[in-house]
Amino acid sequence: MEKIASTSLKILIVEDDCLVAEIIADALSDHGYTVVGPAPTLNKGLLLAREADLDGALLDVNLGGCACFPIAEVLRERRVPFMFVTGCIDPAAIPAPLRMVPRLAKPFKLSCLGVVVGEAFGHPSAD
């Protein structure tokens, strides 16, 4: 696959499983995105959500027993689009104001990740 040589979109990854985070990061990089993070904890995710230049974010809902929803609220306030990445399919597990946020169900096919992220946040732009 050819990488896009460009100023690519910056996508925050918040994922507590290091192996899953690295796999997602590699897949996004292969599709021409710039990865921010990965952030394995709520605190690190909050820091990057508040301070980093971002075009989108993928948020694991459960971060080692802590919910990612405070990160989602920061991103919403900053008007940064985001998507939940979760194995939980029960909508009641997500606070009502965030239930309309797109979700990527775990497990997912890595081959689809670039398309899903491109549709949610836009495609990296070529020079």
PyMOL commands that place a pseudoatom at each C-alpha (Angstrom):
pseudoatom trace, name=CA, resn=MET, resi=1, chain=A, elem=C, hetatm=0, pos=[0.000, 0.000, 0.000]
pseudoatom trace, name=CA, resn=GLU, resi=2, chain=A, elem=C, hetatm=0, pos=[1.321, 3.420, -0.902]
pseudoatom trace, name=CA, resn=LYS, resi=3, chain=A, elem=C, hetatm=0, pos=[1.575, 5.948, 1.900]
pseudoatom trace, name=CA, resn=ILE, resi=4, chain=A, elem=C, hetatm=0, pos=[0.279, 9.402, 1.201]
pseudoatom trace, name=CA, resn=ALA, resi=5, chain=A, elem=C, hetatm=0, pos=[3.089, 11.946, 1.381]
pseudoatom trace, name=CA, resn=SER, resi=6, chain=A, elem=C, hetatm=0, pos=[1.286, 14.903, 2.859]
pseudoatom trace, name=CA, resn=THR, resi=7, chain=A, elem=C, hetatm=0, pos=[0.377, 16.836, 5.894]
pseudoatom trace, name=CA, resn=SER, resi=8, chain=A, elem=C, hetatm=0, pos=[-1.866, 14.149, 7.282]
pseudoatom trace, name=CA, resn=LEU, resi=9, chain=A, elem=C, hetatm=0, pos=[-4.734, 14.286, 9.694]
pseudoatom trace, name=CA, resn=LYS, resi=10, chain=A, elem=C, hetatm=0, pos=[-3.737, 13.889, 13.337]
pseudoatom trace, name=CA, resn=ILE, resi=11, chain=A, elem=C, hetatm=0, pos=[-5.663, 11.128, 15.085]
pseudoatom trace, name=CA, resn=LEU, resi=12, chain=A, elem=C, hetatm=0, pos=[-5.498, 10.567, 18.843]
pseudoatom trace, name=CA, resn=ILE, resi=13, chain=A, elem=C, hetatm=0, pos=[-5.551, 6.945, 19.965]
pseudoatom trace, name=CA, resn=VAL, resi=14, chain=A, elem=C, hetatm=0, pos=[-6.691, 6.274, 23.531]
pseudoatom trace, name=CA, resn=GLU, resi=15, chain=A, elem=C, hetatm=0, pos=[-6.303, 2.550, 24.242]
pseudoatom trace, name=CA, resn=ASP, resi=16, chain=A, elem=C, hetatm=0, pos=[-5.109, 0.792, 27.395]
pseudoatom trace, name=CA, resn=ASP, resi=17, chain=A, elem=C, hetatm=0, pos=[-4.004, -2.435, 25.691]
pseudoatom trace, name=CA, resn=CYS, resi=18, chain=A, elem=C, hetatm=0, pos=[-0.502, -1.662, 24.401]
pseudoatom trace, name=CA, resn=LEU, resi=19, chain=A, elem=C, hetatm=0, pos=[-0.578, -4.316, 21.683]
pseudoatom trace, name=CA, resn=VAL, resi=20, chain=A, elem=C, hetatm=0, pos=[-3.980, -3.184, 20.373]
pseudoatom trace, name=CA, resn=ALA, resi=21, chain=A, elem=C, hetatm=0, pos=[-2.829, 0.453, 20.488]
pseudoatom trace, name=CA, resn=GLU, resi=22, chain=A, elem=C, hetatm=0, pos=[0.295, -0.334, 18.458]
pseudoatom trace, name=CA, resn=ILE, resi=23, chain=A, elem=C, hetatm=0, pos=[-1.672, -2.336, 15.890]
pseudoatom trace, name=CA, resn=ILE, resi=24, chain=A, elem=C, hetatm=0, pos=[-4.163, 0.529, 15.467]
pseudoatom trace, name=CA, resn=ALA, resi=25, chain=A, elem=C, hetatm=0, pos=[-1.332, 3.077, 15.289]
pseudoatom trace, name=CA, resn=ASP, resi=26, chain=A, elem=C, hetatm=0, pos=[0.487, 1.077, 12.611]
pseudoatom trace, name=CA, resn=ALA, resi=27, chain=A, elem=C, hetatm=0, pos=[-2.700, 0.662, 10.568]
pseudoatom trace, name=CA, resn=LEU, resi=28, chain=A, elem=C, hetatm=0, pos=[-3.467, 4.386, 10.726]
pseudoatom trace, name=CA, resn=SER, resi=29, chain=A, elem=C, hetatm=0, pos=[0.107, 5.271, 9.797]
pseudoatom trace, name=CA, resn=ASP, resi=30, chain=A, elem=C, hetatm=0, pos=[-0.089, 2.883, 6.849]
pseudoatom trace, name=CA, resn=HIS, resi=31, chain=A, elem=C, hetatm=0, pos=[-3.167, 4.779, 5.662]
pseudoatom trace, name=CA, resn=GLY, resi=32, chain=A, elem=C, hetatm=0, pos=[-1.354, 8.122, 5.843]
pseudoatom trace, name=CA, resn=TYR, resi=33, chain=A, elem=C, hetatm=0, pos=[-2.599, 9.430, 9.187]
pseudoatom trace, name=CA, resn=THR, resi=34, chain=A, elem=C, hetatm=0, pos=[-0.392, 10.932, 11.891]
pseudoatom trace, name=CA, resn=VAL, resi=35, chain=A, elem=C, hetatm=0, pos=[-0.898, 9.150, 15.192]
pseudoatom trace, name=CA, resn=VAL, resi=36, chain=A, elem=C, hetatm=0, pos=[-1.076, 11.143, 18.421]
pseudoatom trace, name=CA, resn=GLY, resi=37, chain=A, elem=C, hetatm=0, pos=[-0.365, 8.944, 21.441]
pseudoatom trace, name=CA, resn=PRO, resi=38, chain=A, elem=C, hetatm=0, pos=[-1.340, 6.245, 21.974]
pseudoatom trace, name=CA, resn=ALA, resi=39, chain=A, elem=C, hetatm=0, pos=[-2.577, 7.246, 25.408]
pseudoatom trace, name=CA, resn=PRO, resi=40, chain=A, elem=C, hetatm=0, pos=[-2.996, 4.222, 27.704]
pseudoatom trace, name=CA, resn=THR, resi=41, chain=A, elem=C, hetatm=0, pos=[-4.676, 5.993, 30.637]
pseudoatom trace, name=CA, resn=LEU, resi=42, chain=A, elem=C, hetatm=0, pos=[-7.459, 8.440, 31.353]
pseudoatom trace, name=CA, resn=ASN, resi=43, chain=A, elem=C, hetatm=0, pos=[-4.988, 11.089, 32.576]
pseudoatom trace, name=CA, resn=LYS, resi=44, chain=A, elem=C, hetatm=0, pos=[-2.714, 10.813, 29.530]
pseudoatom trace, name=CA, resn=GLY, resi=45, chain=A, elem=C, hetatm=0, pos=[-5.758, 10.848, 27.252]
pseudoatom trace, name=CA, resn=LEU, resi=46, chain=A, elem=C, hetatm=0, pos=[-7.101, 13.967, 28.967]
pseudoatom trace, name=CA, resn=LEU, resi=47, chain=A, elem=C, hetatm=0, pos=[-3.752, 15.723, 28.610]
pseudoatom trace, name=CA, resn=LEU, resi=48, chain=A, elem=C, hetatm=0, pos=[-3.541, 15.003, 24.886]
pseudoatom trace, name=CA, resn=ALA, resi=49, chain=A, elem=C, hetatm=0, pos=[-7.233, 15.796, 24.339]
pseudoatom trace, name=CA, resn=ARG, resi=50, chain=A, elem=C, hetatm=0, pos=[-6.730, 19.200, 25.942]
pseudoatom trace, name=CA, resn=GLU, resi=51, chain=A, elem=C, hetatm=0, pos=[-3.365, 20.153, 24.448]
pseudoatom trace, name=CA, resn=ALA, resi=52, chain=A, elem=C, hetatm=0, pos=[-2.658, 18.309, 21.200]
pseudoatom trace, name=CA, resn=ASP, resi=53, chain=A, elem=C, hetatm=0, pos=[-3.504, 19.551, 17.728]
pseudoatom trace, name=CA, resn=LEU, resi=54, chain=A, elem=C, hetatm=0, pos=[-6.091, 16.952, 16.651]
pseudoatom trace, name=CA, resn=ASP, resi=55, chain=A, elem=C, hetatm=0, pos=[-8.337, 16.191, 13.705]
pseudoatom trace, name=CA, resn=GLY, resi=56, chain=A, elem=C, hetatm=0, pos=[-10.045, 13.198, 15.305]
pseudoatom trace, name=CA, resn=ALA, resi=57, chain=A, elem=C, hetatm=0, pos=[-9.791, 10.576, 18.035]
pseudoatom trace, name=CA, resn=LEU, resi=58, chain=A, elem=C, hetatm=0, pos=[-10.411, 6.884, 18.629]
pseudoatom trace, name=CA, resn=LEU, resi=59, chain=A, elem=C, hetatm=0, pos=[-11.384, 6.269, 22.253]
pseudoatom trace, name=CA, resn=ASP, resi=60, chain=A, elem=C, hetatm=0, pos=[-11.425, 2.877, 23.947]
pseudoatom trace, name=CA, resn=VAL, resi=61, chain=A, elem=C, hetatm=0, pos=[-14.409, 3.131, 26.290]
pseudoatom trace, name=CA, resn=ASN, resi=62, chain=A, elem=C, hetatm=0, pos=[-12.870, 1.101, 29.131]
pseudoatom trace, name=CA, resn=LEU, resi=63, chain=A, elem=C, hetatm=0, pos=[-9.400, 2.255, 30.140]
pseudoatom trace, name=CA, resn=GLY, resi=64, chain=A, elem=C, hetatm=0, pos=[-8.359, -0.230, 32.788]
pseudoatom trace, name=CA, resn=GLY, resi=65, chain=A, elem=C, hetatm=0, pos=[-11.610, 0.189, 34.704]
pseudoatom trace, name=CA, resn=CYS, resi=66, chain=A, elem=C, hetatm=0, pos=[-11.968, 3.931, 34.020]
pseudoatom trace, name=CA, resn=ALA, resi=67, chain=A, elem=C, hetatm=0, pos=[-14.421, 5.191, 31.420]
pseudoatom trace, name=CA, resn=CYS, resi=68, chain=A, elem=C, hetatm=0, pos=[-13.096, 7.469, 28.680]
pseudoatom trace, name=CA, resn=PHE, resi=69, chain=A, elem=C, hetatm=0, pos=[-16.090, 9.813, 28.867]
pseudoatom trace, name=CA, resn=PRO, resi=70, chain=A, elem=C, hetatm=0, pos=[-14.199, 12.771, 30.418]
pseudoatom trace, name=CA, resn=ILE, resi=71, chain=A, elem=C, hetatm=0, pos=[-11.896, 12.665, 27.371]
pseudoatom trace, name=CA, resn=ALA, resi=72, chain=A, elem=C, hetatm=0, pos=[-14.935, 12.601, 25.093]
pseudoatom trace, name=CA, resn=GLU, resi=73, chain=A, elem=C, hetatm=0, pos=[-16.333, 15.694, 26.809]
pseudoatom trace, name=CA, resn=VAL, resi=74, chain=A, elem=C, hetatm=0, pos=[-13.049, 17.596, 26.335]
pseudoatom trace, name=CA, resn=LEU, resi=75, chain=A, elem=C, hetatm=0, pos=[-13.015, 16.653, 22.661]
pseudoatom trace, name=CA, resn=ARG, resi=76, chain=A, elem=C, hetatm=0, pos=[-16.654, 17.687, 22.276]
pseudoatom trace, name=CA, resn=GLU, resi=77, chain=A, elem=C, hetatm=0, pos=[-15.909, 21.077, 23.829]
pseudoatom trace, name=CA, resn=ARG, resi=78, chain=A, elem=C, hetatm=0, pos=[-12.991, 21.504, 21.403]
pseudoatom trace, name=CA, resn=ARG, resi=79, chain=A, elem=C, hetatm=0, pos=[-15.177, 20.336, 18.485]
pseudoatom trace, name=CA, resn=VAL, resi=80, chain=A, elem=C, hetatm=0, pos=[-12.777, 17.499, 17.668]
pseudoatom trace, name=CA, resn=PRO, resi=81, chain=A, elem=C, hetatm=0, pos=[-14.682, 14.573, 16.136]
pseudoatom trace, name=CA, resn=PHE, resi=82, chain=A, elem=C, hetatm=0, pos=[-14.210, 11.236, 17.843]
pseudoatom trace, name=CA, resn=MET, resi=83, chain=A, elem=C, hetatm=0, pos=[-15.396, 7.674, 17.777]
pseudoatom trace, name=CA, resn=PHE, resi=84, chain=A, elem=C, hetatm=0, pos=[-15.698, 5.077, 20.529]
pseudoatom trace, name=CA, resn=VAL, resi=85, chain=A, elem=C, hetatm=0, pos=[-13.852, 1.800, 20.039]
pseudoatom trace, name=CA, resn=THR, resi=86, chain=A, elem=C, hetatm=0, pos=[-15.495, -0.780, 22.261]
pseudoatom trace, name=CA, resn=GLY, resi=87, chain=A, elem=C, hetatm=0, pos=[-16.476, -4.366, 22.756]
pseudoatom trace, name=CA, resn=CYS, resi=88, chain=A, elem=C, hetatm=0, pos=[-19.569, -3.189, 24.654]
pseudoatom trace, name=CA, resn=ILE, resi=89, chain=A, elem=C, hetatm=0, pos=[-22.667, -3.037, 22.472]
pseudoatom trace, name=CA, resn=ASP, resi=90, chain=A, elem=C, hetatm=0, pos=[-25.110, -1.942, 25.195]
pseudoatom trace, name=CA, resn=PRO, resi=91, chain=A, elem=C, hetatm=0, pos=[-25.986, 1.708, 24.445]
pseudoatom trace, name=CA, resn=ALA, resi=92, chain=A, elem=C, hetatm=0, pos=[-26.962, 2.207, 28.105]
pseudoatom trace, name=CA, resn=ALA, resi=93, chain=A, elem=C, hetatm=0, pos=[-23.274, 1.834, 29.016]
pseudoatom trace, name=CA, resn=ILE, resi=94, chain=A, elem=C, hetatm=0, pos=[-22.648, 5.185, 27.312]
pseudoatom trace, name=CA, resn=PRO, resi=95, chain=A, elem=C, hetatm=0, pos=[-23.972, 8.410, 28.890]
pseudoatom trace, name=CA, resn=ALA, resi=96, chain=A, elem=C, hetatm=0, pos=[-27.064, 9.737, 27.106]
pseudoatom trace, name=CA, resn=PRO, resi=97, chain=A, elem=C, hetatm=0, pos=[-25.377, 12.884, 25.689]
pseudoatom trace, name=CA, resn=LEU, resi=98, chain=A, elem=C, hetatm=0, pos=[-22.744, 10.690, 24.010]
pseudoatom trace, name=CA, resn=ARG, resi=99, chain=A, elem=C, hetatm=0, pos=[-24.932, 7.886, 22.631]
pseudoatom trace, name=CA, resn=MET, resi=100, chain=A, elem=C, hetatm=0, pos=[-25.010, 9.371, 19.135]
pseudoatom trace, name=CA, resn=VAL, resi=101, chain=A, elem=C, hetatm=0, pos=[-21.206, 9.198, 18.856]
pseudoatom trace, name=CA, resn=PRO, resi=102, chain=A, elem=C, hetatm=0, pos=[-20.159, 6.664, 16.214]
pseudoatom trace, name=CA, resn=ARG, resi=103, chain=A, elem=C, hetatm=0, pos=[-18.838, 3.360, 17.549]
pseudoatom trace, name=CA, resn=LEU, resi=104, chain=A, elem=C, hetatm=0, pos=[-16.365, 0.927, 16.112]
pseudoatom trace, name=CA, resn=ALA, resi=105, chain=A, elem=C, hetatm=0, pos=[-17.099, -2.487, 17.588]
pseudoatom trace, name=CA, resn=LYS, resi=106, chain=A, elem=C, hetatm=0, pos=[-14.229, -4.656, 18.795]
pseudoatom trace, name=CA, resn=PRO, resi=107, chain=A, elem=C, hetatm=0, pos=[-13.074, -6.863, 17.298]
pseudoatom trace, name=CA, resn=PHE, resi=108, chain=A, elem=C, hetatm=0, pos=[-12.886, -5.116, 13.933]
pseudoatom trace, name=CA, resn=LYS, resi=109, chain=A, elem=C, hetatm=0, pos=[-11.042, -5.830, 10.711]
pseudoatom trace, name=CA, resn=LEU, resi=110, chain=A, elem=C, hetatm=0, pos=[-7.853, -3.810, 10.426]
pseudoatom trace, name=CA, resn=SER, resi=111, chain=A, elem=C, hetatm=0, pos=[-8.363, -3.692, 6.680]
pseudoatom trace, name=CA, resn=CYS, resi=112, chain=A, elem=C, hetatm=0, pos=[-11.481, -1.561, 7.307]
pseudoatom trace, name=CA, resn=LEU, resi=113, chain=A, elem=C, hetatm=0, pos=[-9.894, 0.854, 9.788]
pseudoatom trace, name=CA, resn=GLY, resi=114, chain=A, elem=C, hetatm=0, pos=[-8.562, 3.348, 7.232]
pseudoatom trace, name=CA, resn=VAL, resi=115, chain=A, elem=C, hetatm=0, pos=[-11.949, 3.554, 5.527]
pseudoatom trace, name=CA, resn=VAL, resi=116, chain=A, elem=C, hetatm=0, pos=[-13.844, 3.970, 8.806]
pseudoatom trace, name=CA, resn=VAL, resi=117, chain=A, elem=C, hetatm=0, pos=[-11.480, 6.685, 10.036]
pseudoatom trace, name=CA, resn=GLY, resi=118, chain=A, elem=C, hetatm=0, pos=[-11.525, 8.395, 6.642]
pseudoatom trace, name=CA, resn=GLU, resi=119, chain=A, elem=C, hetatm=0, pos=[-15.320, 8.515, 6.651]
pseudoatom trace, name=CA, resn=ALA, resi=120, chain=A, elem=C, hetatm=0, pos=[-15.446, 9.767, 10.247]
pseudoatom trace, name=CA, resn=PHE, resi=121, chain=A, elem=C, hetatm=0, pos=[-12.652, 12.360, 10.200]
pseudoatom trace, name=CA, resn=GLY, resi=122, chain=A, elem=C, hetatm=0, pos=[-11.719, 12.894, 6.557]
pseudoatom trace, name=CA, resn=HIS, resi=123, chain=A, elem=C, hetatm=0, pos=[-8.912, 11.486, 4.495]
pseudoatom trace, name=CA, resn=PRO, resi=124, chain=A, elem=C, hetatm=0, pos=[-5.316, 12.666, 4.750]
pseudoatom trace, name=CA, resn=SER, resi=125, chain=A, elem=C, hetatm=0, pos=[-4.792, 15.328, 2.124]
pseudoatom trace, name=CA, resn=ALA, resi=126, chain=A, elem=C, hetatm=0, pos=[-2.132, 14.967, -0.546]
pseudoatom trace, name=CA, resn=ASP, resi=127, chain=A, elem=C, hetatm=0, pos=[0.329, 17.773, -1.255]
for i in range(1, 127): cmd.bond("trace and resi %d" % i, "trace and resi %d" % (i + 1))
show_as sticks, trace
zoom trace
